[in-house]
């Protein structure tokens, strides 16, 4: 089973930049810390060496995970998105029918979600509830506080 992740061009570039930074800046920095700690003598009782080796292991695991994500990354072509229904990269204006509060969200891949920028994951409860809905539909979204009905007011491309 593959773990395909969908990205916008901006999100994919951010991921590539992060991997490049970890490999070209952080990896050499940790290698330097290991070399410095090794020069201090007996490695069996050298806490600095142990800490640097542990940090190196964590960094390599993170790089490996990000490289795997990159290998399974797919670029979303937003020019082919149908605005008649809610899909990934749709910007959706919704109204909470209980309190009449209106808000707009852009549905994005989980790794690009940022609530401050009103970007929510398609895997979030609201994102899942909105997917496939059309203007005028009511999406009943299950949240910890119960079910909230949202009316779809408008759908545009991200």
Buried (B, 14 or more C-beta within 10 A) or exposed (E): EEEEBBBBEEBBEBBBEBBEEBBEEBBEEBEEBBEEBBEEEEEEEBEBBEEBBEBBEEBBEBBEEBBEBBEEBEEBEBEEBEBEBBBBBBBBBBBBEEEEEEEEBBBBBEBBBEEEEEBBBBEBBBBBBBBEBEBEEBBEBEEEEEEBBBBBBEBEBB
